[in-house]
Structure formats: C-alpha cells, structure tokens
Amino acid sequence: MAPTTITSFPPEVVPQAPEDPLFGLMRAYKADPSPNKVDLGIGAYRDDNAKPWVLPVVKKADEILRNDPEANHEYLPIAGLAALLGKAAELLLGPSSPAIAEKRVASVQTISGTGAVHLGALFLARFYQIQGVNRTVYLSDPTWANHHQIFTNVGLPIATYPYFSKETKGLDFEGMKAALASAPDGSIILLHACAHNPTGVDPTPEQWREIASLMKAKHHFPFFDTAYQGFASGDLDRDAGAIRLFADEGFELVIAQSFAKNFGLYGERAGCFHYIASPSLSSAELTARVSSQLAILQRSEISNPPIYGARIASIVLNDPTLFAEWQDNLRTMSGRIRDMRTKLRAKLEELGTPGRWNHITDQIGMFSFTGLTEAQVLKLRSDYHIYMTKNGRISMAGLNSKNVDYVASAVDKVVREVQ
C-alpha cells in the first residue's frame, strides 16, 4: 500500500490565496502581445518613451560609491546607515526642526515604505496599550491596499474614515472630519502626507490645519505614510507641509518614509521609520527608550537593513550640489506627470467625453481616480489593451506623448458605450 500523504496544512487550513490584484494586472499586461497596449497600473515612474528612468543624480551617486575605496559589503548597524537617518529626518521635518534639535526623533532604516509601515504597526501593536485608549487604526476610504494587510497581520483592528467623494471626485472633507470626531479618543489615524494613493486627492493647507486641530482635541495618534515627497509637487518642503504642521503642533507621531519613488530606487528598498516625541522635559529619555525597542523589533525581523540604496540616498542627501540636482530631477518627474494630466484632460474635453474631467488636473501625484466603473475598466482592457486597476485608478506615469491621445479616445468610446 502506498503511504498516505500527511500534512499539517490541508486546504481547509491553508486555502489557495488569490493572486495580488496589482501584480496580476502586471502579469496580464506583460503577456498581452498587442503593440498598442498601455500600462496604467503599476506605480512606477516612466519617461516619455515608457521606459524606467534612472535619475541622473543616482547615476552620479552610484559612480561615487563604486569608486570609494572604503566601500564594502559589511553589515550595517541594526538601526541602519547613520549618515542617512539624520538627513532623512531633516528632509521630513526641516533643517531647523525643534524636534531634531531637542533629540525627540528616533529613526530606523527600513525595507522601503512598506517595511516602515510594518515596523510602525508592530511597534504600536506591542506598545500602544494605554488603559482605556482605542487601538483601532483608521484608514482612509480608499487607501493603499497593503495598509489593510499590514495592520491586521500584527493584530491591530482597522476601520475606515470617508475620504474620496465619488460625486466631486475630490476630498470628502466633511465626512472625514465627522468620522475623526466620532472615533474614540486616542485612535490611531493613518494619514497620507501628500499625493494620496490611490486617489491623488490631498487636503489643502487650511484643511490640514483643521484636521490637526480636530485630532488634537480628540487625542488621536497620527501615523503618516509618505512615499511621494518631492514627487508630488516637485517641492520637497511643500510635500512635507502636513508632517511639519503636526510636529510643530506638538503631536507625538510616527512616520513611514520611502525613497522608492522620489529616488527611483524601487527595487533597492530604501526607507526609514521615524518616531517623534512631544516636547517635554523627559522627551529625550522617552525617545531613547523607543529607539531601543525599535532596535529589538528590527533585530528579530530583518536583523540589518540593506545597504546599497541607503548609500545612494545618503550620498545625495549629504552633498549640497547633488541635492540640488536631485531637486531638479524631482521637478522633471513631477512636471512630466502634470503635463500628462493637462493633456489627458484637454483631449477628453476636446472629444466632448460625457462627464466632468477637471479632477484629472485637480488631483496630484502619480495616481488619479478617473471615476471609471469596473465594467468600463474591463472594456478598456479587453478592447483597447489599456490596463488599470478595477477601481479606475490610473498611474499617470504610464501616459506619454505617444499614447495619451489613444487612451483618451478609448476612454471616450467606452464611457459612451458602457454606463
């Protein structure tokens, strides 16, 4: 008799998981033989020839690194590359930040922004246990899909607050404020610092001030996710405005920071996590304690962060000439995306496409919520080989001068045919 196969993981225990929708979309796009296919799904910058763009300043930093006789492949410290951490915090908080001067910042290098969100989630799951304080993490509706998995995987309950208005295709500010006001005191609120993913809709500076005031009155805990600083508007300081507002208001907060988009270091996984203490006589001691616990969590998860992307970012951030060139590279990327927004809206309006399309240029950053329905999205994919997520989110970086008219014409036809 053949031996019976025995497993601790039968299908009822470990069912087949569905394919990640975004990476499934990427796979379908690559398999499509059509010469007219357009990828508007993946969130990575492309130049006007639809090619990945290695930033010129990154090439220069890479050359410096390769010619450095002291460069090696030794382990970094658990917290990461010290030359990166300080400059990364300064990039977010500003060079004259009181929080930095008063040693109220604890920073840890992470596996890009995803790793930073996870480390922050793990820290909160372990230590945000003040008696009577709500541990629910409130996420915008919608948000980056991975937020849901990251927080639930560490055992933190999640809820949502209204964010995107389907009617205006802008911010549902009143709905957002009402939800924050009704959430239990001390709730954790996940906020996108700029270039909201997936909608491309950001609060105005005045609205951010209202949000900060409301959250302070409710003693909510801010968790900022910033993946697009400098990439959104082309201005690093402007894109950090919300974070600096909350820090200046004296909030205790945490920040997940990615260098994937704004340095083009997607596969190098360079990022940081920052804890900011409120100003007090004991804030430096508190920050030291938090730093020690973050190191313990980091050690048990990845031991030491990767070095190459961190060195590239550090070289640029610590060299004034290269930093200025990086800012110019950021303006190139953000400017091209703004140009694509303008051209797409203009073509849709020229065609008389049913509906209003001002939201295309009102939104900011890599992504735009088009307002297209799932049926329209699937029609665009099957008939025109245009790939985007089912919720109608498009990556503006996938548009270029050669395909923007084709995409607009296809959208026009599908909007007329599929209600």
C-alpha positions as CSV (number, residue, x, y, z in Angstrom):
1,M,0.0,0.0,0.0
2,A,1.3,3.4,-0.9
3,P,2.0,5.6,2.1
4,T,-0.7,8.2,2.9
5,T,0.4,11.7,2.4
6,I,0.1,13.6,5.7
7,T,0.3,17.3,6.0
8,S,-0.3,19.8,8.7
9,F,-1.6,22.2,6.1
10,P,-4.7,20.8,4.4
11,P,-6.7,23.0,2.0
12,E,-9.2,23.9,4.8
13,V,-6.3,25.2,6.9
14,V,-4.2,26.8,4.1
15,P,-6.5,27.6,1.2
16,Q,-5.1,28.8,-2.1
17,A,-4.7,32.5,-1.8
18,P,-5.9,34.8,-4.6
19,E,-3.2,36.5,-6.7
20,D,-2.3,40.0,-5.7
21,P,-4.5,42.2,-8.0
22,L,-1.9,44.7,-8.9
23,F,0.8,42.1,-9.7
24,G,-1.8,40.0,-11.5
25,L,-2.6,43.1,-13.6
26,M,1.2,43.5,-14.3
27,R,1.4,39.8,-15.4
28,A,-1.6,40.2,-17.7
29,Y,-0.1,43.3,-19.3
30,K,3.3,41.6,-19.9
31,A,1.5,38.6,-21.6
32,D,-0.5,40.8,-23.9
33,P,1.0,40.7,-27.4
34,S,-0.8,43.9,-28.6
35,P,1.6,46.6,-29.9
36,N,-0.9,49.2,-28.6
37,K,-1.0,48.0,-25.0
38,V,-0.7,50.7,-22.3
39,D,0.2,50.0,-18.7
40,L,-1.6,52.4,-16.3
41,G,-1.5,50.1,-13.4
42,I,1.9,49.9,-11.7
43,G,3.0,52.8,-9.6
44,A,6.5,53.4,-11.0
45,Y,7.8,56.4,-13.0
46,R,8.3,56.0,-16.7
47,D,9.8,58.5,-19.1
48,D,8.2,59.8,-22.3
49,N,9.3,56.6,-24.1
50,A,7.6,54.4,-21.4
51,K,10.9,53.3,-20.1
52,P,12.1,53.2,-16.4
53,W,14.2,56.3,-15.7
54,V,17.4,56.1,-13.6
55,L,17.7,59.5,-12.1
56,P,20.9,61.3,-13.4
57,V,21.8,62.1,-9.8
58,V,21.5,58.5,-8.8
59,K,24.0,57.6,-11.6
60,K,26.4,60.1,-10.2
61,A,26.0,58.8,-6.7
62,D,26.5,55.2,-8.0
63,E,29.7,56.3,-9.6
64,I,30.9,57.9,-6.4
65,L,30.1,54.7,-4.5
66,R,31.8,52.4,-7.0
67,N,35.0,54.5,-6.8
68,D,35.0,54.7,-3.0
69,P,38.0,52.7,-1.8
70,E,36.4,52.3,1.7
71,A,33.1,50.9,0.3
72,N,32.4,47.3,1.3
73,H,29.6,44.9,1.9
74,E,29.7,44.6,5.7
75,Y,26.6,44.7,7.9
76,L,25.0,48.0,8.7
77,P,24.1,48.6,12.4
78,I,20.6,47.4,13.4
79,A,19.2,50.9,13.1
80,G,20.8,51.4,9.6
81,L,23.1,53.9,8.0
82,A,23.6,56.8,10.4
83,A,24.5,59.2,7.6
84,L,21.1,58.5,6.0
85,L,19.0,58.6,9.1
86,G,19.7,62.1,10.2
87,K,19.3,63.6,6.8
88,A,16.1,61.6,6.2
89,A,14.5,63.0,9.3
90,E,15.7,66.5,8.3
91,L,14.1,66.0,4.9
92,L,10.7,65.5,6.6
93,L,10.9,67.9,9.5
94,G,13.2,70.7,8.1
95,P,16.8,71.6,8.9
96,S,15.8,73.9,11.8
97,S,13.3,71.4,13.3
98,P,13.0,71.8,17.1
99,A,12.2,68.0,17.4
100,I,15.6,67.2,15.9
101,A,17.5,69.8,18.0
102,E,15.8,68.5,21.1
103,K,16.6,64.9,20.3
104,R,12.9,63.9,20.1
105,V,13.4,61.9,16.9
106,A,14.1,58.1,16.8
107,S,14.9,56.9,13.3
108,V,15.4,53.4,11.9
109,Q,16.2,52.4,8.3
110,T,13.6,50.0,6.9
111,I,12.8,47.9,3.9
112,S,11.4,50.9,1.9
113,G,8.0,52.4,2.9
114,T,6.3,49.0,3.3
115,G,8.8,47.9,5.9
116,A,8.4,51.2,7.6
117,V,4.7,50.9,7.9
118,H,5.1,47.3,9.1
119,L,7.7,48.3,11.7
120,G,5.4,51.1,12.9
121,A,2.4,48.8,13.0
122,L,4.4,46.2,15.0
123,F,5.6,48.9,17.5
124,L,2.1,50.1,18.0
125,A,0.7,46.6,18.4
126,R,3.3,45.9,21.1
127,F,3.4,49.2,23.0
128,Y,0.3,51.3,22.3
129,Q,-1.5,50.0,25.3
130,I,-2.6,52.9,27.4
131,Q,-5.5,51.9,29.5
132,G,-8.8,53.0,28.0
133,V,-7.2,54.1,24.7
134,N,-8.6,52.8,21.5
135,R,-6.1,50.7,19.4
136,T,-8.1,50.8,16.2
137,V,-6.2,52.1,13.2
138,Y,-8.4,54.3,11.0
139,L,-7.5,54.2,7.3
140,S,-8.8,56.5,4.5
141,D,-11.5,55.0,2.2
142,P,-9.9,54.2,-0.1
143,T,-6.2,53.7,0.8
144,W,-3.2,51.7,-0.4
145,A,-4.5,48.1,-0.3
146,N,-1.4,46.9,1.6
147,H,-2.3,49.1,4.6
148,H,-5.2,46.7,5.4
149,Q,-3.0,43.6,5.4
150,I,-0.1,45.1,7.3
151,F,-2.1,46.3,10.3
152,T,-4.3,43.2,10.5
153,N,-1.3,41.0,10.3
154,V,0.0,42.4,13.5
155,G,-3.3,42.1,15.2
156,L,-4.4,45.7,15.2
157,P,-8.1,46.3,14.3
158,I,-8.8,48.6,11.4
159,A,-11.7,50.9,10.5
160,T,-12.1,53.5,7.7
161,Y,-12.9,57.2,7.5
162,P,-14.5,58.8,4.4
163,Y,-12.0,60.4,2.1
164,F,-12.9,60.3,-1.6
165,S,-16.1,61.8,-2.8
166,K,-17.5,59.9,-5.9
167,E,-19.7,62.9,-6.7
168,T,-16.9,65.6,-6.8
169,K,-14.0,63.2,-7.3
170,G,-12.3,65.3,-4.7
171,L,-12.0,65.2,-0.9
172,D,-15.0,64.3,1.3
173,F,-13.7,66.7,3.9
174,E,-16.9,66.9,5.9
175,G,-17.2,63.2,6.0
176,M,-13.6,62.8,7.0
177,K,-14.0,65.4,9.9
178,A,-17.2,63.7,11.1
179,A,-15.5,60.3,11.3
180,L,-12.5,61.7,13.1
181,A,-14.7,63.5,15.6
182,S,-16.8,60.4,16.3
183,A,-13.8,58.0,16.6
184,P,-13.0,57.0,20.2
185,D,-10.4,59.3,21.8
186,G,-6.8,58.2,21.2
187,S,-7.5,56.3,17.9
188,I,-4.6,55.8,15.5
189,I,-5.2,57.7,12.3
190,L,-3.2,56.8,9.2
191,L,-2.6,59.8,7.0
192,H,-1.1,60.2,3.6
193,A,1.3,63.1,3.8
194,C,0.9,64.0,0.1
195,A,-0.1,62.5,-3.3
196,H,-2.7,60.3,-1.7
197,N,-2.6,56.7,-3.0
198,P,-4.8,55.8,-4.8
199,T,-6.9,58.9,-5.4
200,G,-4.4,61.7,-6.0
201,V,-6.6,63.9,-3.7
202,D,-4.9,65.9,-0.9
203,P,-6.3,68.2,1.7
204,T,-5.4,71.9,1.3
205,P,-3.1,73.5,3.9
206,E,-6.1,75.1,5.5
207,Q,-7.9,71.7,5.7
208,W,-4.7,70.1,7.2
209,R,-4.9,72.7,9.9
210,E,-8.5,71.8,10.7
211,I,-7.6,68.1,10.7
212,A,-4.7,68.7,13.1
213,S,-6.9,70.8,15.4
214,L,-9.6,68.1,15.4
215,M,-7.1,65.3,16.1
216,K,-5.5,67.2,18.9
217,A,-8.9,67.8,20.6
218,K,-9.6,64.0,20.3
219,H,-6.1,63.0,21.4
220,H,-5.7,60.9,18.2
221,F,-2.3,59.4,17.3
222,P,-1.1,60.4,13.8
223,F,0.7,57.8,11.6
224,F,2.0,59.4,8.5
225,D,2.8,57.4,5.4
226,T,4.9,59.5,2.9
227,A,6.0,57.8,-0.3
228,Y,6.0,60.7,-2.7
229,Q,7.8,63.7,-1.0
230,G,9.1,65.9,-3.8
231,F,7.5,63.7,-6.4
232,A,4.0,65.1,-5.8
233,S,4.5,68.9,-6.4
234,G,8.2,69.0,-7.2
235,D,8.8,70.8,-3.9
236,L,10.2,68.8,-1.0
237,D,9.2,71.3,1.6
238,R,5.7,71.8,0.3
239,D,5.1,68.0,0.2
240,A,6.3,67.7,3.8
241,G,3.9,70.5,5.0
242,A,1.4,68.3,6.7
243,I,4.1,66.4,8.7
244,R,5.8,69.6,9.8
245,L,2.4,71.1,10.8
246,F,1.7,68.2,13.1
247,A,5.3,68.2,14.5
248,D,5.1,71.9,15.2
249,E,1.8,71.4,16.9
250,G,3.5,69.2,19.4
251,F,1.9,65.8,18.4
252,E,3.5,62.5,19.3
253,L,3.6,60.8,16.0
254,V,5.2,58.3,13.7
255,I,6.2,58.5,10.0
256,A,6.9,55.8,7.4
257,Q,9.2,57.2,4.7
258,S,10.0,55.7,1.3
259,F,12.8,56.6,-1.1
260,A,11.4,54.3,-3.9
261,K,9.5,56.8,-5.9
262,N,11.5,60.0,-5.3
263,F,14.9,58.4,-6.0
264,G,13.7,55.8,-8.4
265,L,15.2,53.2,-6.1
266,Y,12.2,50.9,-6.4
267,G,13.9,47.5,-6.1
268,E,16.6,48.7,-3.6
269,R,14.0,49.0,-0.8
270,A,15.4,52.1,0.9
271,G,13.2,53.8,3.5
272,C,13.0,54.9,7.1
273,F,10.7,54.8,10.1
274,H,10.6,57.8,12.5
275,Y,9.1,58.3,15.9
276,I,8.6,61.9,17.1
277,A,8.1,62.6,20.8
278,S,6.0,65.5,22.0
279,P,8.1,68.3,23.6
280,S,8.6,67.7,27.4
281,L,11.4,67.6,29.9
282,S,11.6,63.8,29.5
283,S,11.2,63.6,25.7
284,A,14.9,62.8,25.1
285,E,14.8,59.9,27.5
286,L,11.5,58.7,26.1
287,T,12.9,58.8,22.6
288,A,15.9,56.8,23.7
289,R,13.6,54.1,25.2
290,V,11.5,54.0,22.0
291,S,14.7,53.7,19.9
292,S,15.9,50.8,22.0
293,Q,12.6,48.9,21.4
294,L,12.6,49.6,17.7
295,A,16.1,48.1,17.5
296,I,14.8,44.9,19.2
297,L,11.9,44.7,16.8
298,Q,14.2,45.3,13.8
299,R,16.7,42.7,15.0
300,S,14.0,40.0,15.2
301,E,12.6,40.9,11.7
302,I,15.5,41.7,9.4
303,S,18.5,42.0,11.7
304,N,20.2,44.6,9.5
305,P,18.7,46.7,6.7
306,P,20.1,46.6,3.1
307,I,23.0,49.0,2.3
308,Y,23.1,49.9,-1.4
309,G,20.0,52.0,-1.8
310,A,20.7,53.6,1.6
311,R,24.2,54.6,0.5
312,I,22.9,56.1,-2.8
313,A,20.3,58.2,-1.0
314,S,22.8,59.2,1.7
315,I,25.4,60.4,-0.8
316,V,22.8,62.7,-2.5
317,L,21.3,64.0,0.8
318,N,24.7,64.9,2.2
319,D,26.1,66.6,-0.8
320,P,24.6,70.1,-1.5
321,T,25.4,70.0,-5.2
322,L,23.9,66.6,-5.7
323,F,20.9,67.5,-3.5
324,A,20.2,70.5,-5.8
325,E,20.5,68.2,-8.8
326,W,18.1,65.7,-7.2
327,Q,15.6,68.5,-6.7
328,D,15.9,69.3,-10.4
329,N,15.3,65.6,-11.2
330,L,12.2,65.6,-9.0
331,R,10.9,68.7,-10.9
332,T,11.4,66.8,-14.1
333,M,9.3,63.8,-13.0
334,S,6.6,65.8,-11.3
335,G,6.5,68.2,-14.3
336,R,6.1,65.5,-16.8
337,I,3.2,64.0,-14.9
338,R,1.5,67.3,-14.5
339,D,1.9,67.7,-18.3
340,M,0.2,64.4,-18.9
341,R,-2.7,65.4,-16.6
342,T,-3.2,68.5,-18.7
343,K,-3.0,66.7,-22.0
344,L,-5.4,63.9,-20.9
345,R,-8.0,66.3,-19.6
346,A,-7.7,68.6,-22.7
347,K,-8.2,65.6,-25.1
348,L,-11.2,64.3,-23.1
349,E,-12.8,67.7,-23.2
350,E,-11.9,68.2,-26.8
351,L,-13.7,64.9,-27.6
352,G,-16.7,66.0,-25.5
353,T,-16.4,62.9,-23.4
354,P,-19.5,62.7,-21.1
355,G,-18.9,63.9,-17.6
356,R,-16.6,66.4,-16.0
357,W,-12.8,65.8,-16.2
358,N,-11.4,68.7,-14.1
359,H,-10.5,66.2,-11.4
360,I,-7.7,64.9,-13.6
361,T,-5.8,68.1,-13.1
362,D,-7.2,68.9,-9.7
363,Q,-5.6,65.7,-8.3
364,I,-1.8,65.4,-7.7
365,G,1.0,62.9,-7.8
366,M,1.4,59.6,-9.5
367,F,-2.2,58.4,-9.4
368,S,-5.6,59.6,-10.5
369,F,-9.0,58.2,-9.6
370,T,-10.7,58.6,-13.0
371,G,-14.3,57.8,-11.9
372,L,-14.4,54.9,-14.5
373,T,-16.5,52.0,-13.4
374,E,-15.3,48.4,-13.2
375,A,-17.2,47.5,-16.3
376,Q,-15.6,50.4,-18.2
377,V,-12.2,49.4,-17.0
378,L,-12.6,45.8,-18.1
379,K,-13.9,47.0,-21.5
380,L,-10.8,49.2,-21.9
381,R,-8.6,46.2,-21.1
382,S,-10.4,43.7,-23.5
383,D,-11.0,46.0,-26.4
384,Y,-8.1,48.6,-26.3
385,H,-5.4,46.7,-24.2
386,I,-5.3,49.5,-21.7
387,Y,-4.5,48.2,-18.2
388,M,-5.6,49.9,-15.0
389,T,-6.9,48.7,-11.6
390,K,-10.6,47.7,-11.4
391,N,-11.5,50.8,-9.3
392,G,-10.5,53.1,-12.1
393,R,-7.2,54.2,-10.7
394,I,-4.5,55.1,-13.2
395,S,-0.8,55.7,-12.9
396,M,-0.2,59.0,-14.7
397,A,3.4,57.9,-15.2
398,G,2.1,55.3,-17.8
399,L,0.9,58.1,-20.1
400,N,3.2,59.8,-22.6
401,S,3.1,62.0,-25.6
402,K,2.7,58.9,-27.9
403,N,-0.2,57.2,-26.1
404,V,-2.2,59.9,-24.3
405,D,-4.5,60.6,-27.3
406,Y,-5.1,56.9,-27.8
407,V,-6.0,56.5,-24.2
408,A,-8.3,59.5,-24.2
409,S,-10.1,58.3,-27.4
410,A,-10.5,54.8,-25.9
411,V,-11.9,56.3,-22.7
412,D,-14.3,58.4,-24.7
413,K,-15.7,55.5,-26.6
414,V,-16.0,53.3,-23.5
415,V,-17.7,56.0,-21.4
416,R,-20.3,56.4,-24.2
417,E,-20.8,52.6,-24.7
418,V,-20.8,51.3,-21.1
419,Q,-22.9,53.0,-18.5
